[in-house]
Structure formats: structure tokens, C-alpha cells
């Protein structure tokens, strides 16, 4: 072998060694970088408040049921057979009826006992009917233009609603059952993850509001308002007004909630939950004076004032009044 061949062989051998070393180094660097960017930083939990109320609204636009303990499921709060916004009044062609159209609906209570549903309203006799009525038809309904099903609750309920609302219209009560397909929240608000589903709520399974925010609003009104007017699922105490605006992720007991967006308020806030009278003015006008969104968010909220926070359920579990609320950061 001449000198030229020896030189070529040596170069080839050194190049192979360099490639092996370089490859190993790159692999090691990849592992280090991968760990750095894929490993999650430890969570930090900071106490920000306490749960003061848990409110379930079984009937959409109906009276709240206050409970000391509730299951927090993916589609909202549940206590026994009562599930949040799982009953809804509809017209005979299936379109939702809410307190926006029929303010006196806010005075109707729906409860469950021993396999029966109980309806009550001012100057009305209590009506009881079976919770499960498998022979009743399933109706196709519309909530904000989105299709959803509901089991019809029967003619006696329809007559009761017509008598109470005093309209020359036909109203039906429908019940969302476990085997039915929910509505995608993203169909109403694109900020929600595509897989999140609800029954009859406007958009979110959970709405959170602090007592301090309600008190702040009341201080600006001639007549104070209560949290019931804003129909939250979870009410928080022991915090400052609007602290909840900054809670991106919270832990309550073993439940984990993720903030998606603020709750843009509409004319329904002007329905008095004690009288069922709609003013179409306050507290909405006062909210508009100091709770409008940033200019960069107008494409989301338009002219609606923001009050309360809409949440999705990242981890289900049990909630109790008195639970400490922790803000999670990383």
C-alpha cells in the first residue's frame, strides 16, 4: 500500500469515528433538550378563596338549588338526580324558551324525589311526574341555533307550563338523558376546545363568580343585587373583586377547572330572581359602564360586559361548600 492509499484509509477511519462521536453527541443533546422542553415544571398552588355556595340550576332559566356538596362532572354540577341545565322549556317546534322571553321562568323550581320530578311556581299546585318516561317521544330541539335532543316530559307538564306562563302558546318540557349527544361548546364559542360538550347551558359546564365582584357591582347600584341574578355554578368568597378574572387554572378539592373565557352578559341579568320582572336596564347598564372588554377582544365579546368566568372541567370530582380554592401556576 503506497502513501496515498494509507492517507485515504486513515481519513476514512477518522471520518467514521467523528461521525460516530458526533452522532452520539447529537443524541445526547437531543435527550437533554427534549427533557428540558417536555418535562413540566412543578406546579405551584396559591390559596385564592373559599367556596361559599354551590348552585345547581336543573331547569334552564329556572330557580337555583343550593347544595352543600356536588359532583363536578364534565357537563356540570350534579346532586342526586339533579343535573345542571338538564331540563329545558321549549316551544312546540323545539326552540328553547328562557328568561329572556319568559322572565317568570326564574320563579319555577324543579326538584327530584324518589324517582319523581317536582315542579313548583307561584300560585300553582305542585306537579309531580316520573323522572324516567321511556315511552315518551324524543324531541329535536334548538339551543342558540344548534341541534340537541330532549325527552318530552308529557302533556300534563305542558298544560302546567301553559297555565303558569299564561300564553296562547304550547310549551313542552324536555329532559336531557345520559345516552343523548350533547352540544359542542365550540359551536357557540370557538374559544372552547372542540371536544367539550354541554347539555342545555348557554356554552360552558361551569360558571364561577366571586361574592366580592357582586358586592362591587351592588355598590354602584341604587338597589343591591345577589349572586342568584347571575346564575353561577360556584360562588367564591374571601377574595378581592374580580380576582377570578386572573385564575387560569384552579384546584378545588380534587376537582381541576380550566378558564376558557369571561362570561359576556345579556338582557337576562335584568330579570329580578325574586319577582320574575324584567327591567331591560339594570344592572346591565352599570356593568357596561366599567366592565367592557379590551378593544382587542371585541371580536369575541362585542358590546357585552364581562362578569364571571366560564370554566371547563379538566378533572372531575367532589366539590363542597367550604373547600379552599387554589390558583395553579407553573
C-alpha positions in Angstrom: 0.0 0.0 0.0 1.5 3.3 -1.1 1.4 6.5 0.9 -1.6 7.8 -0.9 -3.7 4.8 -0.1 -2.6 4.9 3.6 -3.7 8.5 3.8 -7.1 7.8 2.2 -7.7 4.9 4.6 -6.7 7.0 7.7 -9.0 9.8 6.6 -11.9 7.4 6.1 -11.4 5.8 9.5 -11.2 9.2 11.2 -14.3 10.5 9.4 -16.3 7.4 10.6 -15.1 7.9 14.2 -16.0 11.6 14.0 -19.5 10.7 12.7 -20.0 8.2 15.5 -18.9 10.6 18.1 -20.9 13.4 16.6 -24.0 11.2 16.3 -23.7 10.2 20.0 -23.2 13.8 21.0 -26.3 14.9 19.0 -28.4 12.1 20.5 -27.3 13.1 24.0 -28.0 16.8 23.2 -31.5 15.8 21.9 -32.2 13.9 25.1 -31.2 16.9 27.2 -33.2 19.4 25.1 -36.2 17.1 25.0 -36.2 16.7 28.8 -35.8 20.5 29.1 -38.8 21.3 26.9 -41.1 18.4 27.5 -40.7 18.0 31.3 -43.3 20.1 33.1 -42.2 22.4 35.8 -43.5 21.7 39.3 -47.0 23.1 40.0 -47.4 25.9 42.5 -50.7 26.2 44.3 -51.7 29.5 45.9 -54.8 29.9 48.1 -57.1 32.5 46.5 -60.5 31.9 48.1 -63.1 29.6 49.5 -66.3 28.1 48.0 -69.2 29.8 49.7 -72.1 28.5 47.5 -72.7 25.7 45.0 -75.8 26.3 42.9 -77.4 23.8 40.5 -80.0 25.1 38.0 -81.8 21.9 36.9 -84.2 23.9 34.7 -82.7 26.3 32.2 -83.7 29.8 33.5 -85.3 28.2 36.5 -84.7 28.7 40.2 -81.4 27.6 41.6 -81.0 24.7 44.1 -78.3 25.5 46.7 -76.4 22.4 47.8 -73.6 21.8 50.3 -71.9 19.1 48.1 -72.0 18.3 44.4 -70.4 16.1 41.9 -68.5 18.1 39.3 -68.8 16.2 36.1 -67.6 17.1 32.6 -71.0 18.5 31.8 -71.5 20.4 35.0 -72.7 20.0 38.6 -74.8 17.1 39.8 -76.5 16.3 43.1 -78.5 13.1 43.2 -80.8 13.2 40.2 -80.5 16.9 39.8 -78.1 17.9 37.0 -77.3 21.4 35.9 -79.4 22.7 33.0 -80.6 19.2 32.1 -84.3 20.3 31.7 -85.5 23.0 29.3 -88.7 24.6 28.3 -89.2 24.6 24.5 -91.9 25.8 22.1 -93.9 23.3 20.2 -91.4 23.5 17.4 -88.5 22.7 19.7 -86.9 26.2 20.2 -85.6 26.9 23.7 -87.6 29.2 25.9 -85.6 31.2 28.6 -86.0 34.1 31.0 -85.2 36.4 28.1 -88.5 35.6 26.6 -90.4 34.4 29.7 -89.0 36.2 32.8 -91.3 34.4 35.2 -89.5 31.2 34.4 -86.9 32.3 37.0 -89.5 31.6 39.7 -90.1 28.0 38.7 -88.3 25.4 40.8 -87.6 21.9 39.6 -86.5 19.2 42.2 -86.4 15.4 42.3 -87.5 13.0 45.0 -88.0 9.2 44.9 -87.9 8.9 41.2 -90.2 11.8 40.5 -89.7 15.4 39.3 -91.5 18.1 41.2 -92.4 21.4 39.5 -93.4 24.4 41.6 -94.3 28.0 40.8 -96.1 31.0 42.4 -99.9 30.4 42.7 -99.5 26.9 41.1 -100.2 23.5 42.6 -97.1 21.3 42.7 -96.9 18.9 39.8 -95.2 15.6 40.1 -94.3 13.3 37.2 -91.9 10.3 36.7 -88.2 11.1 36.2 -88.0 8.3 33.6 -90.6 8.1 30.9 -89.0 5.9 28.2 -92.2 5.7 26.2 -92.4 9.4 25.7 -91.0 10.7 22.4 -87.6 12.3 22.0 -87.9 15.8 20.5 -85.4 17.6 18.3 -84.6 20.9 20.0 -82.6 24.0 19.2 -80.3 25.9 21.5 -78.8 29.0 20.0 -79.2 27.5 16.6 -77.6 24.2 17.5 -79.5 20.9 17.4 -79.9 18.8 20.5 -82.4 16.2 21.7 -84.6 16.0 24.8 -87.1 13.5 26.1 -90.6 15.1 26.3 -91.9 15.2 29.8 -95.6 14.8 28.9 -98.9 16.6 28.3 -99.6 17.3 32.0 -96.4 19.2 32.2 -97.2 21.1 29.0 -100.6 22.1 30.4 -99.0 23.2 33.7 -96.4 25.4 31.9 -99.1 26.9 29.7 -101.3 27.8 32.7 -98.3 29.3 34.6 -96.9 31.3 31.7 -100.4 32.4 30.6 -99.6 32.4 27.0 -101.6 31.3 24.0 -98.7 29.1 23.0 -97.8 25.5 23.6 -94.8 24.8 25.8 -93.1 21.5 26.4 -90.6 20.4 29.0 -87.7 18.3 27.8 -85.1 16.3 29.7 -81.5 15.6 28.5 -80.7 11.9 29.2 -77.3 10.3 29.6 -77.4 8.5 26.2 -78.1 11.6 24.3 -75.4 13.5 22.4 -74.5 16.9 23.9 -73.8 20.2 22.1 -70.3 21.2 21.3 -69.4 24.4 23.2 -67.2 25.4 20.3 -70.2 25.6 18.0 -71.3 28.6 20.1 -68.0 30.0 21.2 -64.9 29.0 19.1 -62.6 29.6 22.1 -63.7 26.3 23.7 -61.9 23.1 22.9 -63.6 21.1 20.1 -64.3 18.0 22.4 -66.1 19.9 25.2 -69.8 19.2 25.4 -72.8 20.6 27.3 -76.5 19.8 27.6 -78.7 23.0 27.8 -76.3 25.6 29.3 -75.6 28.6 27.0 -72.0 27.4 26.4 -70.0 26.3 29.5 -70.5 23.5 32.0 -69.3 25.7 34.9 -69.6 29.4 35.6 -67.6 30.9 38.5 -68.2 34.2 40.2 -67.0 35.8 43.4 -69.1 37.5 46.1 -66.7 40.4 46.1 -67.5 41.1 42.4 -71.2 41.1 43.1 -70.7 43.4 46.1 -68.6 45.7 44.0 -71.4 46.0 41.4 -74.0 46.5 44.1 -72.1 49.4 45.5 -72.7 51.2 42.2 -76.4 50.5 42.0 -79.5 52.1 43.7 -80.7 48.6 44.6 -78.2 45.8 45.5 -78.2 42.6 43.6 -77.4 39.0 44.7 -75.4 36.2 43.1 -78.6 34.4 42.1 -79.2 37.0 39.4 -76.1 35.9 37.5 -76.8 32.1 37.8 -73.2 30.9 38.7 -72.4 27.3 39.4 -69.7 28.1 42.0 -69.6 31.2 44.2 -66.2 32.2 45.8 -65.7 34.2 48.9 -62.5 35.5 50.7 -61.1 37.3 47.7 -61.0 40.7 46.1 -63.4 41.9 43.4 -62.7 40.4 40.0 -59.7 38.3 41.3 -61.4 35.4 39.5 -60.5 37.1 36.1 -56.9 36.1 36.6 -57.4 32.5 37.6 -56.4 30.5 34.5 -56.4 27.1 36.3 -57.8 26.3 39.8 -58.0 23.3 42.1 -60.9 22.8 44.5 -60.7 19.6 46.5 -59.9 17.0 43.8 -61.5 19.0 41.0 -59.5 20.8 38.5 -61.1 23.7 36.4 -59.6 25.5 33.4 -60.6 29.0 32.5 -61.7 29.5 28.9 -63.3 33.0 28.7 -65.2 35.6 30.6 -69.0 35.5 30.7 -70.4 38.2 28.4 -73.7 39.4 29.9 -77.0 40.0 28.2 -80.6 41.1 29.0 -81.2 38.1 31.3 -79.3 39.9 34.1 -82.1 42.4 34.2 -84.6 39.8 35.4 -85.2 40.0 39.1 -84.9 36.5 40.6 -87.2 37.4 43.4 -90.1 38.8 41.3 -89.6 37.5 37.8 -89.9 41.0 36.4 -87.5 42.1 33.7 -86.4 45.8 33.6 -84.2 45.6 30.5 -81.9 48.1 32.1 -80.1 47.4 35.4 -77.6 46.1 36.3 -76.7 45.6 32.7 -76.2 49.3 32.0 -74.0 49.8 35.0 -71.9 46.8 34.1 -71.4 48.3 30.6 -70.0 51.4 32.3 -67.0 49.7 33.7 -66.8 46.0 32.6 -66.4 46.1 28.9 -63.6 44.1 27.2 -60.3 45.3 25.8 -60.5 46.6 22.2 -58.5 43.6 21.1 -61.3 41.3 22.4 -64.3 43.0 20.8 -64.4 40.3 18.1 -65.2 37.8 20.9 -67.4 39.8 23.3 -68.7 42.6 21.1 -70.6 45.1 23.4 -71.4 42.6 26.2 -70.0 43.5 29.7 -67.9 40.8 31.4 -69.0 39.3 34.7 -68.0 35.9 35.9 -65.7 33.3 34.3 -66.6 30.3 32.2 -64.7 27.1 33.0 -64.3 23.6 31.6 -63.7 20.6 33.9 -60.2 19.1 33.5 -60.6 16.7 36.4 -63.9 15.6 37.8 -64.6 15.0 41.5 -66.5 16.3 44.5 -67.0 19.9 45.5 -68.1 21.1 48.9 -69.0 24.4 50.4 -66.0 25.5 52.5 -63.4 24.0 50.1 -60.3 26.1 49.6 -59.7 27.4 46.1 -56.1 27.2 44.8 -54.8 29.0 41.8 -52.4 26.8 39.9 -49.3 28.1 38.2 -46.1 26.6 36.8 
